Amino acid sequence: EKLQSAFGYSQGAYAKSTTEKLMPNIAIYCRTPIRMGAKTEVVHVINVMGYAFDVPEQPDWQYFSPVRLGTPKWDELVNRFAQMWTYVFECARRKKLTRIYLADVGGGAFADGLKVSGPGYARLKDESLARVKAEYKGMFEVCQLPRIPDNIFHPDTKALLSQSLFVNAWDPWSMVGNGNGHDNSLDGFWGRCTAMAVLCWPKTNPLMTWESVKGRGPELRCALSHRALLPPVEDGEVPNARGRLALSTAPQLADVVLMRSRVEQALAREPSRENEASYLPLGVGYVAVAALESAYHEDLYAVLSKHIFPKVSSKAFKASELVLGLPPGSSSASAASSLSSSLFADFRRMMAQG
């Protein structure tokens, strides 16, 4: 009631999530003082939100249920968790930090429902985090988050504070810090000994700024200059992503879930050149379709009609040369990639099959 009377709202925006669409997952970084008794230090902290499967009433539970391995919903959940971990690693990169103290975000009470029909939190964390670690390989030393606040003031940790990013497991229903001294979650322990509740709320910190962190998952521009161009593996070598894709058998080609996974694994996380794309000799239509659907979490027809050609009637689609600006809006010839009519025909063929 006090929140409503003072600020005009009483419930988080995550309540607007539906079984068809979730509200955005965000993270908040701040540099905050932290204290324990008379001791004080300053630390870098990023607050990230896990997905909640503690009770069936949670929007995440309703959206993803049932969580079963090998289903599109499982793939989406892994992708969303990977995006959450990306916030952490990308924040450390932008702040030029070298060490990350990682928490099991979403692995506490929020993970109970993952055991009901899914493989559990450990599998989810392993799949999603491994992907992100590979993308930032060699950039950071990743450690398990120690006890907060005690270990912050340990001599070994204190010497590393200026180069370290600490992770807090936040949630979409509370201020950062949640119940503070009345809350024995990790969020509560961070809240009771730092200034994050004030620093991480726009009402009390008008100097907060927004930064975009693109999902480092597949994008169309990356699909067109991707590591699937690497040669297949030689005899006796362990197959890489390209090798697994190239060596797919006929029965495997019929397995939609498996092939989607293999295509996505073969996609690069960054284009080979920022403003250009290269033609892919074989299967480019399937790669592009997988990339588009993965990026927007929608089927190809919805992606094309809502995001790529929002002002064009679906009846106007025809197999002709299509030029996409990279980045959007650029008129520079060097910042454009032409998709041939054969690729566009692939788009139409996939749409017809859908």
Rosetta blueprint (number, residue, H / E / L):
1 E L
2 K H
3 L H
4 Q H
5 S H
6 A H
7 F H
8 G L
9 Y L
10 S L
11 Q L
12 G L
13 A H
14 Y H
15 A H
16 K H
17 S L
18 T L
19 T L
20 E L
21 K L
22 L L
23 M L
24 P L
25 N L
26 I L
27 A E
28 I E
29 Y E
30 C E
31 R E
32 T E
33 P E
34 I E
35 R E
36 M E
37 G L
38 A L
39 K E
40 T E
41 E E
42 V E
43 V E
44 H E
45 V E
46 I E
47 N E
48 V E
49 M E
50 G L
51 Y L
52 A L
53 F L
54 D L
55 V L
56 P L
57 E L
58 Q L
59 P H
60 D H
61 W H
62 Q H
63 Y H
64 F H
65 S L
66 P L
67 V L
68 R L
69 L L
70 G L
71 T L
72 P H
73 K H
74 W H
75 D H
76 E H
77 L H
78 V H
79 N H
80 R H
81 F H
82 A H
83 Q H
84 M H
85 W H
86 T H
87 Y H
88 V H
89 F H
90 E H
91 C H
92 A H
93 R H
94 R H
95 K L
96 K L
97 L L
98 T L
99 R E
100 I E
101 Y E
102 L E
103 A L
104 D L
105 V L
106 G L
107 G L
108 G L
109 A H
110 F H
111 A H
112 D L
113 G L
114 L H
115 K H
116 V H
117 S H
118 G L
119 P L
120 G L
121 Y H
122 A H
123 R H
124 L H
125 K H
126 D H
127 E H
128 S H
129 L H
130 A H
131 R H
132 V H
133 K H
134 A H
135 E H
136 Y L
137 K L
138 G L
139 M L
140 F L
141 E E
142 V E
143 C E
144 Q E
145 L L
146 P L
147 R L
148 I L
149 P L
150 D H
151 N H
152 I H
153 F H
154 H L
155 P H
156 D H
157 T H
158 K H
159 A L
160 L L
161 L H
162 S H
163 Q H
164 S E
165 L E
166 F E
167 V E
168 N E
169 A E
170 W E
171 D L
172 P L
173 W L
174 S L
175 M L
176 V L
177 G L
178 N L
179 G L
180 N H
181 G H
182 H H
183 D L
184 N L
185 S L
186 L H
187 D H
188 G H
189 F H
190 W H
191 G H
192 R H
193 C H
194 T E
195 A L
196 M H
197 A H
198 V H
199 L H
200 C L
201 W L
202 P L
203 K L
204 T L
205 N L
206 P L
207 L L
208 M L
209 T L
210 W L
211 E L
212 S L
213 V L
214 K L
215 G L
216 R L
217 G L
218 P L
219 E L
220 L H
221 R H
222 C H
223 A H
224 L L
225 S L
226 H L
227 R H
228 A H
229 L H
230 L L
231 P L
232 P L
233 V L
234 E L
235 D L
236 G L
237 E L
238 V L
239 P L
240 N L
241 A H
242 R H
243 G H
244 R H
245 L H
246 A H
247 L L
248 S L
249 T L
250 A H
251 P H
252 Q H
253 L H
254 A L
255 D L
256 V H
257 V H
258 L H
259 M H
260 R H
261 S H
262 R H
263 V H
264 E H
265 Q H
266 A H
267 L L
268 A L
269 R L
270 E L
271 P L
272 S L
273 R E
274 E L
275 N L
276 E E
277 A L
278 S L
279 Y L
280 L L
281 P L
282 L L
283 G L
284 V H
285 G H
286 Y H
287 V H
288 A H
289 V H
290 A H
291 A H
292 L H
293 E H
294 S H
295 A H
296 Y H
297 H L
298 E L
299 D L
300 L H
301 Y H
302 A H
303 V H
304 L H
305 S H
306 K H
307 H H
308 I H
309 F L
310 P L
311 K L
312 V L
313 S L
314 S H
315 K H
316 A H
317 F L
318 K L
319 A L
320 S L
321 E L
322 L E
323 V E
324 L E
325 G E
326 L L
327 P L
328 P L
329 G L
330 S L
331 S L
332 S L
333 A H
334 S H
335 A H
336 A E
337 S E
338 S E
339 L E
340 S L
341 S H
342 S H
343 L H
344 F H
345 A H
346 D H
347 F H
348 R H
349 R H
350 M H
351 M H
352 A H
353 Q H
354 G L
